[in-house]
Amino acid sequence: MVELSSPPKPQNGFWAQLRRIPRAWIGGALVLFMVLCAALAPVLSPADPLIQFRDGLSQMGTPLPPDQKFPLGTDHLGRDMLSRMLYGAQVSLAVSFIANLTAAVFGTLIGLLAGYYSGVIDWVLMRITDVLLAFPAILLALGLGSVLRPSIPVVILILTIITWPALARLVRSQVLTVRERTFIESARAVGAKDRYIIFRHILPQIITVTVVWATLSFASTVLVESSLSFLGVGVPLPTASWGNMIAEGQSRYRIAPWMILVPTAAILITTLGFNLLGDAVRDALDPRTSQRQKAS
Amino acid sequence: MRKGWRQAAPFDLIRLANLCGKQTVSAYLIRRLLGAIGVIFGVATITFLMVFLMPGDAARMYAGPRAPEETVQRIRVLWGLDQPLPVQYFRYLGRALQGDLGNSTRDQRPVIQAVVERLPATIQLALAGLFVELLIGVPLGILAALRPGSWIDQVATVLALIGISLPQFALGLVALYLFGFVIPIFPLGGYGTPLHLVLPAIVLGIGGTAFYSRVLRNSILEVANEDYVRTARAKGLSPRVVLFRHILRNALMPVVTLAGLDLALLLGGVVVIEAVFGWPGVGLQAWTAIRNQDTPMIMGTVLFASIAVVFINLLVDFLYIALDPRIRLTKS
């Protein structure tokens, strides 16, 4: 096939493709459910997540199991678990979303720069990613979390730091192949500036990589955020996040298993939803899969 | 022939083969080694910067809030904290080169000694986790590849997705509740007998299981299209012999690479699992150090673990070359 000298359209029929994959529907439904939980938390919550109910503890001072007043039970301070789970969804999803967005923008930019300008810039940027990728992510996060005072912006920063290098490498490898195509050469021949070529010609070609990556990486960001909050270097108490709710339940799971089961279920719904959705998005964008589907 | 294996070549193999076209394997190995040293240097620089970012005064923390200023100053001089930053940096690098990762601010024990002491427990857990991954992942991958598109392949796909979606620490607590408390088969955390190892190893390995089965499945499907597999079938060999002698041997190559890379991931997961199960390894120690604000201990552990990961990856690369005769053959 003759390659045209104008940029080829990267996608056609992506949504039609995606609609045909059942995983997309299931994943989308799970994600939508959790997003609604977070968005409607003030409406859906029976109580303030921080209120310690006087009747929220048994006479022995232990958390209450699920009943009519507290649908998902109470925690060790007599707070309503359902409300904490819903408000926790706000925190966990917002933190992961912002961290992922920042990492996606930063990683894509670095990848574009490294891939387009080979040579010294490429070398320096890629060595930085080498070093960051050498750290086991959780340990690096623990280290950062221990030197910086835990707060929500710090969690976002940490998650961004451990997330962007992998994307930058991925984008770079894509840019390297796109860079050699004829339409880039013609753009350069007619005197287009570097910035114009990078953002108008190369970016549209590689943006799908970023999109798939961001969907798939959302789940792992949620997991790392909850792990950090669980270990005490994430979202600080008393703000509810699923991770620190599980941490509070850790020493009490024998008398109050709902304290760990409720946030665990919330995490699982979210990560499973995003993984199913991300997997489907990848399949829908992969020309090989779509050909197979057309053939069958 | 050459074109055939290039298509099937996974990951590093392609890069490696391209390199080998221009230079010899030993030149490649030297480059890899130099690269690894560079990365370690970078890792050490970052950990140093993180120690320097630490809020508060390490000397003051060690001396206690009511210690007189002179004492704190003496500790500062003793630890070299009064020196300018570049001097501290080069001293830090020099000491790290000699295996000195600093001392715990809590009990003044050398960090390296504390880490090495806890290392066997962590290695034991990591290897057990890896074992679980391979034990379930490899058969599942083979089964899925035997009938691509069948129900077992579908189930394996779904299991893979669930596996990577599971929050390990939460799963660990749920497992402790179910199999330690409700049905008391296993001890509620701790260390010692093989029984103590079962739950943490399963929880650690279960996520990666899915991953391996997917990689092996795709790798088998790729290798199955190779010329030499067709030849083996044409010779009239039984499907079983073809599968185990001809396909699996080659299809396991990416799994070997992954197992090495995966150890890095496992090391991260180990921290969380150790915290949940009270497993007395390096991770639990690092976690305790965070609560004690023992920064040298945390950073020493981070540095140690990262260096370990770099070396494991290097070893895997070398192992790959040793395992695959095709790479050695392309030596010019």
Interface residues (C-beta under 8 A of the other chain):
Chain A: R23 R127 I128 D130 V131 L132 A134 F135 P136 A137 I138 L139 L140 L142 G143 L144 G145 S146 V147 L148 R149 A219 S220 L223 S226 S227 F230 L231 G232 V233 I246 G249 Q250 Y253 R254 P257 I260 L261 P263 T264 I267 L268 T271 L272 N275 L276 D279
Chain B: G35 G38 V39 I40 G42 V43 I46 T47 M50 V51 L53 M54 P55 L161 I162 I164 S165 L166 P167 Q168 F169 A170 L171 L173 V174 L176 Y177 F181 A264 L265 L267 G268 G269 V271 V272 A275 V276 A286 W287 A289 I290 R291 Q293 T295 I298 M299 T301 V302 A305 S306 V309 V310
